[in-house]
Amino acid sequence: MNISKKKFCIIGCGRLGVCLSVFLADQGFIPASFASKSSDSAKHAAAMAGKGIVYKNAITAATACDLVFITTPDTQIEPVCDQIAKGGGFTEDSVVFHLSGALSSDVLKTAQQTGAATGSIHPLQAFAPYTRGQKSPFLGINISLEGSDRAVALGREIVDALGANSFTIPTQAKTIYHAAAVVASNYLVTLEHFALSLLKEAGLEEAVAYPILEPLIQGTLNNIKARGSVDALTGPVARGDDKIISCHLEDIDKKMPQFSQLYRLLGKHTLEIAASRGDLDPGAKEKLAVLFKEGV
């Protein structure tokens, strides 16, 4: 297959749909058709990509080419796929992808029943609205692939063309994979919000507090990268310092009780990591376990 000659269709023209169409077009793919809930969004995507016909419905848009990307919100992927399949928009030559992180290619089962190859492509990246002349947000990022063999093979070529790195996961592992991404990104924000809130209680506003913490945060990430998450662990829990932890809890319980349970829960799991290394004093481990259990 000559992917430079591959025409594609975008169903759902939000931020990701627009970016995908623009940067695939830059790599020689041909934007053939667009459809979206809002016709203005579809027209905008076609204008940004520089080519392509805007259709009033997803069925006729999908009929225009064999490579179809469903880039709608997650809740609309399966209904849109079902609508296109029922309307005859897919054939045995079709390759259908969605770009959800949480959903697997199983939601495209009606397309698969028509003989189409199905898969999911998920960029581990947040996308801002496209602006003309911007650098590609796909360059160097990691993108997961799963689905049928034919879809995954084409997916690798698409990811390579975008200048990204691909990796595959089993279809049944898609949900737990997405949970990992949420923990790594969204919950990291929650964790740093916790730290910044503690520093605010200590008299430091966020504008000052974050630059103070940033080298520590970056150093920790570097240690995880170099040594792995278990060996990167430092601090009072890793040392078995129950007195320091007791002081933390006493102050948090008194001044910021809304964070007491979160601190204890994080401490409980941190203690499990520290204990897995085999060098934590058993007595200290027991004292810490009691501290983290209290009030939970």
Contacts in CASP RR format, 6 or more apart in sequence:
PFRMAT RR
TARGET T0000
AUTHOR 0000-0000-0000
METHOD contacts of the structure
MODEL  1
MNISKKKFCIIGCGRLGVCLSVFLADQGFIPASFASKSSDSAKHAAAMAG
KGIVYKNAITAATACDLVFITTPDTQIEPVCDQIAKGGGFTEDSVVFHLS
GALSSDVLKTAQQTGAATGSIHPLQAFAPYTRGQKSPFLGINISLEGSDR
AVALGREIVDALGANSFTIPTQAKTIYHAAAVVASNYLVTLEHFALSLLK
EAGLEEAVAYPILEPLIQGTLNNIKARGSVDALTGPVARGDDKIISCHLE
DIDKKMPQFSQLYRLLGKHTLEIAASRGDLDPGAKEKLAVLFKEGV
1 154 0 8 1.000
1 157 0 8 1.000
3 29 0 8 1.000
3 154 0 8 1.000
3 157 0 8 1.000
3 158 0 8 1.000
3 161 0 8 1.000
4 27 0 8 1.000
4 28 0 8 1.000
4 29 0 8 1.000
5 30 0 8 1.000
6 29 0 8 1.000
6 30 0 8 1.000
6 66 0 8 1.000
6 67 0 8 1.000
7 29 0 8 1.000
7 30 0 8 1.000
7 31 0 8 1.000
7 32 0 8 1.000
7 64 0 8 1.000
7 65 0 8 1.000
7 66 0 8 1.000
7 67 0 8 1.000
8 21 0 8 1.000
8 24 0 8 1.000
8 29 0 8 1.000
8 30 0 8 1.000
8 31 0 8 1.000
8 32 0 8 1.000
8 65 0 8 1.000
8 67 0 8 1.000
8 68 0 8 1.000
8 69 0 8 1.000
9 32 0 8 1.000
9 33 0 8 1.000
9 34 0 8 1.000
9 35 0 8 1.000
9 61 0 8 1.000
9 62 0 8 1.000
9 64 0 8 1.000
9 65 0 8 1.000
9 67 0 8 1.000
9 68 0 8 1.000
9 69 0 8 1.000
10 17 0 8 1.000
10 20 0 8 1.000
10 21 0 8 1.000
10 31 0 8 1.000
10 33 0 8 1.000
10 34 0 8 1.000
10 35 0 8 1.000
10 45 0 8 1.000
10 61 0 8 1.000
10 69 0 8 1.000
10 71 0 8 1.000
11 34 0 8 1.000
11 35 0 8 1.000
11 36 0 8 1.000
11 58 0 8 1.000
11 61 0 8 1.000
11 62 0 8 1.000
11 68 0 8 1.000
11 69 0 8 1.000
11 70 0 8 1.000
11 71 0 8 1.000
11 72 0 8 1.000
11 80 0 8 1.000
11 84 0 8 1.000
12 34 0 8 1.000
12 35 0 8 1.000
12 36 0 8 1.000
12 37 0 8 1.000
12 41 0 8 1.000
12 42 0 8 1.000
12 70 0 8 1.000
12 71 0 8 1.000
12 72 0 8 1.000
13 21 0 8 1.000
13 34 0 8 1.000
13 35 0 8 1.000
13 36 0 8 1.000
13 38 0 8 1.000
13 41 0 8 1.000
13 42 0 8 1.000
13 44 0 8 1.000
13 45 0 8 1.000
13 71 0 8 1.000
14 36 0 8 1.000
14 41 0 8 1.000
14 45 0 8 1.000
14 71 0 8 1.000
15 127 0 8 1.000
15 128 0 8 1.000
15 129 0 8 1.000
15 130 0 8 1.000
16 71 0 8 1.000
16 99 0 8 1.000
16 123 0 8 1.000
16 127 0 8 1.000
17 45 0 8 1.000
17 69 0 8 1.000
17 71 0 8 1.000
17 99 0 8 1.000
18 44 0 8 1.000
18 45 0 8 1.000
18 48 0 8 1.000
18 49 0 8 1.000
18 129 0 8 1.000
18 130 0 8 1.000
19 127 0 8 1.000
19 130 0 8 1.000
19 137 0 8 1.000
19 138 0 8 1.000
20 69 0 8 1.000
20 71 0 8 1.000
20 99 0 8 1.000
21 31 0 8 1.000
21 34 0 8 1.000
21 45 0 8 1.000
21 46 0 8 1.000
21 48 0 8 1.000
21 49 0 8 1.000
22 48 0 8 1.000
22 49 0 8 1.000
22 130 0 8 1.000
23 136 0 8 1.000
23 137 0 8 1.000
23 138 0 8 1.000
23 162 0 8 1.000
24 31 0 8 1.000
24 158 0 8 1.000
24 161 0 8 1.000
24 162 0 8 1.000
25 31 0 8 1.000
25 49 0 8 1.000
25 50 0 8 1.000
25 51 0 8 1.000
26 136 0 8 1.000
27 161 0 8 1.000
27 162 0 8 1.000
28 161 0 8 1.000
29 67 0 8 1.000
29 161 0 8 1.000
30 51 0 8 1.000
31 46 0 8 1.000
31 49 0 8 1.000
31 50 0 8 1.000
31 51 0 8 1.000
31 52 0 8 1.000
32 51 0 8 1.000
32 52 0 8 1.000
32 53 0 8 1.000
32 64 0 8 1.000
32 65 0 8 1.000
33 52 0 8 1.000
33 53 0 8 1.000
33 54 0 8 1.000
33 55 0 8 1.000
33 60 0 8 1.000
33 61 0 8 1.000
33 62 0 8 1.000
33 64 0 8 1.000
33 65 0 8 1.000
34 42 0 8 1.000
34 43 0 8 1.000
34 45 0 8 1.000
34 46 0 8 1.000
34 49 0 8 1.000
34 52 0 8 1.000
34 53 0 8 1.000
34 54 0 8 1.000
34 55 0 8 1.000
34 61 0 8 1.000
35 42 0 8 1.000
35 54 0 8 1.000
35 55 0 8 1.000
35 56 0 8 1.000
35 57 0 8 1.000
35 58 0 8 1.000
35 60 0 8 1.000
35 61 0 8 1.000
35 62 0 8 1.000
36 42 0 8 1.000
36 45 0 8 1.000
37 72 0 8 1.000
39 54 0 8 1.000
39 56 0 8 1.000
42 54 0 8 1.000
42 55 0 8 1.000
43 54 0 8 1.000
46 52 0 8 1.000
46 53 0 8 1.000
46 54 0 8 1.000
48 130 0 8 1.000
48 132 0 8 1.000
53 64 0 8 1.000
55 61 0 8 1.000
55 64 0 8 1.000
58 80 0 8 1.000
58 83 0 8 1.000
58 84 0 8 1.000
59 83 0 8 1.000
59 84 0 8 1.000
59 87 0 8 1.000
59 88 0 8 1.000
59 89 0 8 1.000
62 68 0 8 1.000
62 84 0 8 1.000
62 89 0 8 1.000
62 90 0 8 1.000
62 94 0 8 1.000
63 88 0 8 1.000
63 89 0 8 1.000
66 91 0 8 1.000
66 93 0 8 1.000
66 94 0 8 1.000
66 95 0 8 1.000
67 94 0 8 1.000
67 95 0 8 1.000
67 97 0 8 1.000
67 154 0 8 1.000
68 84 0 8 1.000
68 90 0 8 1.000
68 94 0 8 1.000
68 95 0 8 1.000
68 96 0 8 1.000
68 97 0 8 1.000
69 97 0 8 1.000
69 98 0 8 1.000
69 99 0 8 1.000
69 121 0 8 1.000
70 77 0 8 1.000
70 80 0 8 1.000
70 81 0 8 1.000
70 96 0 8 1.000
70 97 0 8 1.000
70 98 0 8 1.000
70 99 0 8 1.000
70 108 0 8 1.000
71 98 0 8 1.000
71 99 0 8 1.000
72 80 0 8 1.000
72 98 0 8 1.000
74 100 0 8 1.000
74 101 0 8 1.000
74 102 0 8 1.000
74 103 0 8 1.000
77 98 0 8 1.000
77 100 0 8 1.000
77 103 0 8 1.000
77 107 0 8 1.000
77 108 0 8 1.000
78 103 0 8 1.000
78 107 0 8 1.000
78 108 0 8 1.000
81 96 0 8 1.000
81 98 0 8 1.000
81 107 0 8 1.000
81 108 0 8 1.000
81 110 0 8 1.000
81 111 0 8 1.000
82 110 0 8 1.000
84 90 0 8 1.000
84 111 0 8 1.000
85 110 0 8 1.000
85 111 0 8 1.000
85 113 0 8 1.000
85 114 0 8 1.000
86 110 0 8 1.000
88 114 0 8 1.000
89 114 0 8 1.000
90 96 0 8 1.000
90 111 0 8 1.000
90 114 0 8 1.000
90 115 0 8 1.000
90 116 0 8 1.000
91 114 0 8 1.000
91 115 0 8 1.000
91 116 0 8 1.000
92 114 0 8 1.000
92 115 0 8 1.000
92 116 0 8 1.000
93 116 0 8 1.000
94 111 0 8 1.000
94 114 0 8 1.000
94 115 0 8 1.000
94 116 0 8 1.000
94 117 0 8 1.000
95 116 0 8 1.000
95 117 0 8 1.000
95 118 0 8 1.000
95 150 0 8 1.000
95 151 0 8 1.000
95 154 0 8 1.000
96 108 0 8 1.000
96 111 0 8 1.000
96 116 0 8 1.000
96 117 0 8 1.000
96 118 0 8 1.000
96 119 0 8 1.000
96 151 0 8 1.000
97 118 0 8 1.000
97 119 0 8 1.000
97 120 0 8 1.000
97 121 0 8 1.000
97 151 0 8 1.000
97 155 0 8 1.000
98 105 0 8 1.000
98 107 0 8 1.000
98 108 0 8 1.000
98 119 0 8 1.000
98 120 0 8 1.000
98 121 0 8 1.000
99 120 0 8 1.000
99 121 0 8 1.000
99 122 0 8 1.000
99 123 0 8 1.000
100 107 0 8 1.000
100 120 0 8 1.000
100 122 0 8 1.000
101 120 0 8 1.000
101 122 0 8 1.000
101 144 0 8 1.000
101 174 0 8 1.000
101 177 0 8 1.000
101 178 0 8 1.000
101 181 0 8 1.000
102 174 0 8 1.000
102 175 0 8 1.000
102 178 0 8 1.000
103 120 0 8 1.000
103 174 0 8 1.000
104 120 0 8 1.000
104 146 0 8 1.000
104 147 0 8 1.000
104 171 0 8 1.000
104 172 0 8 1.000
104 174 0 8 1.000
104 175 0 8 1.000
105 112 0 8 1.000
105 118 0 8 1.000
105 119 0 8 1.000
105 120 0 8 1.000
105 146 0 8 1.000
105 147 0 8 1.000
105 148 0 8 1.000
105 151 0 8 1.000
105 171 0 8 1.000
106 171 0 8 1.000
108 116 0 8 1.000
108 118 0 8 1.000
108 119 0 8 1.000
109 118 0 8 1.000
111 118 0 8 1.000
112 118 0 8 1.000
112 148 0 8 1.000
117 148 0 8 1.000
117 149 0 8 1.000
117 150 0 8 1.000
117 151 0 8 1.000
117 154 0 8 1.000
118 147 0 8 1.000
118 148 0 8 1.000
118 151 0 8 1.000
119 145 0 8 1.000
119 146 0 8 1.000
119 147 0 8 1.000
119 148 0 8 1.000
119 151 0 8 1.000
119 152 0 8 1.000
120 144 0 8 1.000
120 145 0 8 1.000
120 146 0 8 1.000
120 147 0 8 1.000
120 174 0 8 1.000
121 143 0 8 1.000
121 144 0 8 1.000
121 145 0 8 1.000
121 155 0 8 1.000
121 158 0 8 1.000
121 159 0 8 1.000
122 143 0 8 1.000
122 144 0 8 1.000
122 178 0 8 1.000
123 137 0 8 1.000
123 138 0 8 1.000
123 141 0 8 1.000
123 142 0 8 1.000
123 143 0 8 1.000
123 164 0 8 1.000
124 141 0 8 1.000
124 142 0 8 1.000
124 143 0 8 1.000
124 144 0 8 1.000
124 181 0 8 1.000
125 137 0 8 1.000
125 138 0 8 1.000
125 141 0 8 1.000
126 185 0 8 1.000
127 137 0 8 1.000
128 137 0 8 1.000
136 162 0 8 1.000
136 163 0 8 1.000
138 162 0 8 1.000
138 163 0 8 1.000
138 164 0 8 1.000
139 162 0 8 1.000
139 163 0 8 1.000
139 164 0 8 1.000
140 163 0 8 1.000
140 164 0 8 1.000
140 165 0 8 1.000
141 164 0 8 1.000
141 165 0 8 1.000
142 164 0 8 1.000
142 165 0 8 1.000
142 166 0 8 1.000
142 167 0 8 1.000
143 159 0 8 1.000
143 162 0 8 1.000
143 164 0 8 1.000
143 165 0 8 1.000
143 166 0 8 1.000
143 167 0 8 1.000
144 166 0 8 1.000
144 167 0 8 1.000
144 168 0 8 1.000
144 169 0 8 1.000
144 177 0 8 1.000
145 151 0 8 1.000
145 152 0 8 1.000
145 155 0 8 1.000
145 156 0 8 1.000
145 159 0 8 1.000
145 166 0 8 1.000
145 167 0 8 1.000
145 168 0 8 1.000
145 169 0 8 1.000
146 152 0 8 1.000
146 168 0 8 1.000
146 169 0 8 1.000
146 170 0 8 1.000
146 171 0 8 1.000
146 173 0 8 1.000
146 174 0 8 1.000
147 171 0 8 1.000
152 168 0 8 1.000
155 166 0 8 1.000
156 166 0 8 1.000
159 165 0 8 1.000
159 166 0 8 1.000
160 166 0 8 1.000
169 177 0 8 1.000
191 266 0 8 1.000
192 210 0 8 1.000
192 213 0 8 1.000
192 217 0 8 1.000
194 259 0 8 1.000
194 262 0 8 1.000
194 263 0 8 1.000
195 213 0 8 1.000
196 206 0 8 1.000
196 209 0 8 1.000
196 210 0 8 1.000
196 213 0 8 1.000
197 256 0 8 1.000
197 259 0 8 1.000
198 252 0 8 1.000
198 256 0 8 1.000
198 259 0 8 1.000
199 206 0 8 1.000
199 209 0 8 1.000
199 212 0 8 1.000
199 213 0 8 1.000
200 206 0 8 1.000
200 209 0 8 1.000
201 255 0 8 1.000
201 256 0 8 1.000
204 212 0 8 1.000
220 232 0 8 1.000
223 231 0 8 1.000
223 232 0 8 1.000
223 234 0 8 1.000
224 232 0 8 1.000
226 232 0 8 1.000
229 273 0 8 1.000
230 273 0 8 1.000
230 276 0 8 1.000
230 277 0 8 1.000
231 277 0 8 1.000
233 270 0 8 1.000
233 273 0 8 1.000
233 274 0 8 1.000
233 277 0 8 1.000
235 241 0 8 1.000
236 244 0 8 1.000
236 245 0 8 1.000
236 248 0 8 1.000
237 245 0 8 1.000
237 267 0 8 1.000
237 270 0 8 1.000
237 271 0 8 1.000
237 274 0 8 1.000
237 288 0 8 1.000
238 270 0 8 1.000
238 274 0 8 1.000
238 277 0 8 1.000
238 280 0 8 1.000
240 274 0 8 1.000
240 280 0 8 1.000
240 281 0 8 1.000
240 284 0 8 1.000
240 285 0 8 1.000
240 288 0 8 1.000
241 284 0 8 1.000
242 284 0 8 1.000
242 287 0 8 1.000
242 288 0 8 1.000
242 291 0 8 1.000
245 267 0 8 1.000
245 288 0 8 1.000
245 291 0 8 1.000
245 292 0 8 1.000
246 291 0 8 1.000
248 263 0 8 1.000
249 260 0 8 1.000
249 263 0 8 1.000
249 264 0 8 1.000
249 291 0 8 1.000
249 294 0 8 1.000
252 259 0 8 1.000
252 260 0 8 1.000
252 263 0 8 1.000
253 260 0 8 1.000
260 295 0 8 1.000
261 295 0 8 1.000
261 296 0 8 1.000
264 291 0 8 1.000
264 292 0 8 1.000
264 293 0 8 1.000
264 294 0 8 1.000
264 295 0 8 1.000
264 296 0 8 1.000
265 292 0 8 1.000
265 296 0 8 1.000
267 288 0 8 1.000
267 292 0 8 1.000
268 289 0 8 1.000
268 292 0 8 1.000
268 293 0 8 1.000
268 296 0 8 1.000
271 285 0 8 1.000
271 288 0 8 1.000
271 289 0 8 1.000
271 292 0 8 1.000
274 280 0 8 1.000
274 285 0 8 1.000
275 285 0 8 1.000
END
